[in-house]
Amino acid sequence: MGLQLPQEKQGGDSLKAYTIDTVFDVSDKYVVGNIIARKSITLIVASPKKGKTALGLNLGICINEGIDFLENKVRKTKVVYYCNELSGSLIQERVGRLDLPCSSTMKFYEGTSYVDFDEFEKIIKLDVESGYEVFIVDTFSKIKYDRKYNANDYNDTYEVMAKYYELIDKYGCTFIMMYHTKKDSSVKSVSEKVIGSQALSGSVDTIIAIDKASEFDTEFKLDVTSRLFESKAYQVKIHPVRKILELDKIDPIETLEPPIQKLVQMMPKLKMMEGTIVDICSKINLDVESPQQFGKTLSRNKDILKKNGISITMKRGKNNNNYQVKYNSEDVIY
């Protein structure tokens, strides 16, 4: 990924030689470590109503306030959130739901119709002069160009993306832009999910794809594909109270040993149970080769069970050990 502009588009910079021993200063090369580089273009993509705006606001506030995002270091940078999809009052309402500080240094624009690219560039120029660097565009498809733009045409898309890289070259800004994905669930590649010509996904530096089955899902995956950082999938969830995006540190249930999977699935309903290993297996309808083996499995997975809000205590008896298994939703580690 990453569009290579003609040399004249890059401020006349000449090629610079280096060796394997050359030391480069990379201290300020990122906005969000491992995800977003400075002076780059990032696409946030998802099908309609799957959380692009929510992710963009969460990410934008973290950048503006210098708050780690998904445990990645953030370089505090002034942010402009340009939204031509929702009114200002709706954006304020959404920001108000997030348990994140949002200072007045973060700037918002509202507009429910298309805006000309020349007008958009004037906004960029004035805001950069006021110290802003990161521009979140919600959405990319609502910017008008000097002629009708065909998103499915490779050359058209290349020319449009070149305009954004010219802005980066002129003003030193960083773009995060929302865009739509195809509804075809059989498409697995992140870049192929992006609507329109492959020139779009091929010309940006990073794509963050929201992978969720329903708009109401609070646990889902973010596929980050980047030419600047290592590509990675983040398992995330929306905190039920704070409404912010967090890493989901609970091991995906499908990765757990089968007996532990069954226990994790059943305990939120049962809340508590007591008895021997045989009693416990009976209560959760679990077939095991031997009670002794299941006892060892429980002991081996105590930390995993604890993260899932399940505690186990054992009392030794004359003939059999007795177990108490408890579930507490407040002990679940998100």
matplotlib code that plots the C-alpha trace (Angstrom):
import matplotlib.pyplot as plt

x = [0.0, 1.0, 0.9, 4.2, 3.8, 5.9, 9.0, 7.7, 4.8, 7.2, 8.5, 11.5, 13.2, 16.0, 16.9, 19.0, 21.5, 21.8, 23.5, 22.4, 24.3, 22.5, 20.6, 17.2, 15.3, 11.9, 10.9, 8.0, 7.2, 3.9, 0.6, -0.6, 2.2, 1.9, -1.2, -1.0, 2.1, 2.5, 1.8, -0.1, -3.6, -5.6, -8.9, -11.5, -13.8, -17.0, -20.5, -23.2, -24.1, -21.1, -19.4, -17.1, -18.1, -17.8, -14.3, -13.3, -14.4, -12.8, -9.5, -9.7, -10.2, -7.3, -5.0, -6.1, -5.7, -2.6, -4.4, -3.1, -5.3, -5.7, -2.5, -0.6, 1.3, -0.2, 1.7, -0.6, -1.6, -4.3, -7.3, -9.9, -13.0, -14.8, -18.2, -20.5, -22.8, -24.2, -25.1, -23.0, -25.5, -25.5, -21.7, -21.6, -24.1, -22.0, -18.8, -20.7, -21.4, -17.7, -15.9, -13.0, -11.9, -12.4, -11.0, -11.9, -8.6, -10.3, -12.1, -15.3, -16.9, -20.5, -22.0, -24.7, -24.0, -21.0, -18.1, -15.8, -12.2, -10.9, -13.0, -11.8, -8.1, -8.8, -10.0, -6.8, -4.5, -6.1, -6.3, -2.7, -1.6, -3.5, -1.5, -3.8, -2.3, -4.6, -7.8, -10.5, -12.9, -16.3, -16.8, -14.3, -17.2, -18.8, -15.9, -16.5, -13.7, -13.3, -15.1, -17.3, -15.3, -15.9, -14.9, -14.7, -12.2, -8.6, -7.2, -9.9, -9.2, -5.4, -5.8, -8.1, -5.7, -2.8, -4.7, -4.6, -0.9, -0.3, -2.1, 0.2, 3.2, 2.1, 0.8, 2.4, -1.0, -2.3, -5.6, -7.9, -10.9, -14.1, -15.2, -17.7, -17.0, -18.7, -21.6, -20.3, -19.4, -17.4, -14.7, -12.0, -9.1, -9.3, -8.2, -10.7, -13.6, -13.2, -15.8, -14.5, -11.2, -8.3, -6.4, -8.0, -7.0, -3.6, -2.8, -3.4, -0.9, -3.2, -6.7, -8.6, -11.5, -14.3, -15.3, -18.7, -21.7, -24.3, -24.4, -25.4, -22.3, -20.2, -17.4, -15.7, -12.5, -10.4, -8.3, -5.4, -3.5, -0.6, 2.5, 4.2, 3.6, 3.1, -0.5, -2.5, -6.0, -7.3, -10.0, -11.9, -15.1, -17.1, -17.0, -20.7, -20.5, -17.7, -18.7, -15.0, -13.2, -10.9, -8.8, -10.8, -8.3, -10.6, -9.2, -11.5, -13.7, -12.8, -9.2, -9.9, -9.7, -13.2, -14.0, -13.0, -15.1, -18.1, -17.5, -17.1, -20.3, -22.4, -21.3, -23.0, -26.3, -25.4, -23.6, -22.4, -22.1, -20.5, -19.5, -17.1, -15.6, -18.2, -21.0, -19.6, -19.3, -22.9, -24.2, -22.6, -23.3, -19.7, -18.2, -14.6, -12.3, -11.5, -12.4, -8.7, -7.8, -10.5, -9.2, -5.8, -7.4, -9.2, -5.9, -4.0, -6.6, -7.1, -5.8, -8.0, -11.1, -10.3, -10.2, -13.7, -15.0, -14.8, -13.1, -12.5, -11.8, -11.1, -11.5, -9.9, -12.2, -11.6, -12.6, -13.1, -12.1, -15.0, -15.0, -16.9, -17.1, -18.4, -19.1, -19.1, -19.6, -17.8, -14.6, -14.5, -11.3, -12.0]
y = [0.0, 3.6, 5.9, 7.0, 10.5, 11.9, 13.6, 17.1, 16.4, 15.9, 19.4, 18.8, 16.5, 14.5, 10.9, 10.5, 7.7, 5.7, 2.5, -0.3, 1.6, 4.9, 6.1, 7.6, 9.8, 8.0, 9.6, 11.6, 9.4, 8.1, 9.4, 6.1, 3.6, 0.4, 1.8, 5.4, 7.2, 10.9, 12.4, 9.3, 8.3, 5.8, 4.4, 3.2, 0.9, -0.9, -1.4, 1.1, 1.4, -0.8, 1.8, 3.9, 7.2, 5.7, 4.4, 7.7, 9.7, 7.3, 7.4, 11.2, 12.0, 9.7, 11.4, 14.9, 14.2, 11.9, 8.9, 5.4, 3.7, -0.1, 0.0, 1.6, 4.8, 8.0, 11.2, 14.0, 15.9, 18.5, 16.9, 18.2, 16.1, 16.9, 15.2, 15.7, 12.9, 14.0, 17.3, 18.9, 18.2, 14.5, 14.4, 16.2, 13.7, 10.8, 12.3, 12.9, 9.1, 8.3, 8.3, 10.2, 13.8, 15.9, 19.3, 22.3, 22.0, 19.4, 21.1, 19.9, 20.8, 19.9, 19.7, 17.5, 17.9, 17.7, 20.2, 21.1, 19.9, 23.5, 24.6, 21.6, 22.5, 26.0, 24.5, 22.3, 25.3, 27.5, 24.8, 23.7, 27.3, 27.1, 24.0, 21.2, 18.2, 15.2, 15.5, 12.9, 12.9, 11.3, 10.4, 10.5, 10.0, 13.4, 15.5, 16.8, 17.1, 19.3, 16.7, 13.7, 11.1, 7.4, 5.3, 2.2, 3.7, 3.1, 6.3, 8.5, 7.0, 7.4, 11.1, 11.7, 10.1, 12.1, 15.2, 14.1, 13.3, 16.8, 18.2, 16.1, 17.3, 21.0, 21.1, 18.1, 16.8, 13.3, 12.0, 9.4, 8.8, 6.8, 4.7, 1.8, -1.9, -4.4, -6.3, -9.6, -11.7, -14.1, -11.5, -12.1, -9.8, -6.4, -4.5, -6.3, -5.3, -1.6, -0.4, 0.7, 0.5, -1.3, 1.9, 3.3, 0.5, 0.2, 3.9, 4.4, 3.6, 1.8, 0.3, -0.4, -2.7, -3.1, -6.8, -7.3, -9.3, -6.9, -3.2, -4.1, -6.3, -4.9, -7.5, -7.5, -7.5, -4.7, -5.8, -3.4, -3.8, -1.5, -1.1, 1.0, -1.2, -4.9, -5.9, -7.1, -8.1, -6.6, -8.4, -5.4, -4.7, -1.6, -1.1, -1.5, 1.6, 3.8, 3.2, 3.3, 0.9, -1.5, -4.6, -7.7, -9.5, -12.5, -15.4, -16.2, -19.1, -21.2, -21.2, -22.7, -26.4, -28.0, -28.7, -25.1, -23.8, -25.6, -24.2, -20.6, -20.9, -22.4, -20.4, -17.1, -19.0, -21.2, -18.5, -21.1, -24.8, -27.1, -30.8, -33.3, -33.3, -35.9, -33.6, -30.6, -32.6, -33.8, -30.2, -28.9, -32.0, -32.7, -36.1, -36.6, -39.5, -39.3, -36.9, -36.7, -35.5, -32.8, -31.7, -31.1, -29.2, -26.9, -26.3, -25.6, -23.1, -21.1, -17.9, -18.1, -18.9, -16.0, -13.6, -14.9, -14.1, -17.8, -18.6, -22.2, -23.2, -26.8, -28.5, -31.9, -34.6, -38.1, -39.8, -37.0, -33.4, -30.9, -27.9, -24.6, -22.8, -19.2, -16.7, -13.0, -10.7, -7.9, -10.0, -10.4, -8.7, -6.8]
z = [0.0, -0.2, -3.2, -4.7, -6.1, -9.0, -7.8, -8.6, -6.2, -3.3, -2.9, -5.1, -2.6, -4.1, -3.4, -0.2, 0.1, 3.3, 4.5, 6.9, 9.7, 9.1, 12.3, 11.6, 14.0, 14.4, 17.7, 16.1, 13.2, 14.6, 15.8, 17.2, 17.7, 15.6, 13.8, 12.4, 11.2, 10.9, 7.4, 6.3, 5.2, 7.2, 6.1, 8.7, 6.8, 7.6, 6.2, 7.2, 11.0, 12.1, 14.2, 11.9, 13.6, 17.1, 16.4, 14.7, 17.7, 20.2, 18.3, 17.6, 21.3, 22.4, 19.9, 20.9, 24.6, 24.3, 25.8, 24.8, 22.2, 22.6, 24.7, 21.9, 22.7, 21.3, 20.4, 21.6, 18.5, 17.8, 16.0, 13.6, 13.2, 10.0, 9.8, 6.8, 7.9, 11.3, 12.9, 15.5, 18.3, 17.5, 17.5, 20.9, 22.2, 21.1, 22.6, 25.9, 26.2, 26.2, 29.5, 27.9, 28.5, 25.4, 25.7, 23.6, 21.7, 19.5, 16.7, 14.9, 11.7, 10.8, 7.4, 6.0, 2.3, 0.0, 0.2, -2.7, -2.4, -2.8, 0.2, 2.1, 1.3, 2.7, 6.0, 6.1, 5.5, 8.1, 10.8, 10.2, 10.7, 14.1, 15.1, 14.0, 12.3, 12.3, 10.2, 10.6, 7.6, 8.1, 5.3, 2.4, -0.2, 0.7, -0.7, -4.2, -6.7, -9.8, -11.9, -11.4, -9.6, -10.4, -7.4, -9.6, -12.0, -11.2, -12.8, -11.2, -7.8, -8.2, -9.2, -6.2, -3.7, -5.3, -4.2, -0.6, -0.7, -2.2, 0.9, 3.1, 1.3, 1.5, 5.0, 6.9, 7.9, 8.7, 7.4, 8.9, 6.6, 6.9, 3.9, 3.2, 2.6, 0.4, 1.9, 0.4, 3.4, 1.3, 0.7, 3.4, 2.4, 4.1, 1.0, -1.2, 1.2, 0.3, -2.1, -5.5, -7.3, -5.7, -6.3, -3.1, -0.8, -2.6, -2.2, 1.6, 4.3, 6.8, 6.7, 9.9, 9.1, 11.6, 11.6, 13.3, 12.4, 13.8, 14.5, 18.1, 18.8, 21.6, 21.1, 17.7, 15.8, 14.2, 11.3, 10.9, 7.6, 7.1, 4.9, 7.7, 10.7, 11.2, 10.3, 13.3, 14.4, 17.7, 19.6, 21.2, 23.1, 24.1, 27.9, 29.0, 31.3, 30.0, 26.3, 25.3, 23.1, 25.0, 24.2, 25.0, 27.3, 27.8, 25.8, 22.9, 24.1, 21.1, 22.2, 25.6, 26.4, 25.8, 29.6, 30.4, 27.5, 28.9, 32.4, 31.1, 29.1, 32.0, 35.0, 34.2, 34.5, 37.4, 39.5, 42.1, 42.5, 45.1, 45.3, 44.1, 40.6, 39.6, 41.0, 39.0, 35.8, 36.2, 36.8, 33.6, 31.7, 31.0, 30.1, 31.3, 31.1, 34.8, 37.7, 38.6, 35.1, 35.2, 38.6, 37.0, 34.1, 36.6, 38.4, 35.2, 34.0, 37.2, 35.8, 32.7, 34.8, 37.1, 34.0, 33.2, 36.7, 37.9, 41.2, 42.5, 46.1, 47.2, 50.5, 51.1, 52.3, 53.7, 50.5, 47.9, 47.4, 47.5, 45.2, 45.3, 42.0, 41.9, 39.2, 39.7, 36.7, 38.5, 38.5, 34.8, 33.4, 30.3]

ax = plt.figure().add_subplot(projection="3d")
ax.plot(x, y, z, "-o")
ax.set_aspect("equal")
plt.show()
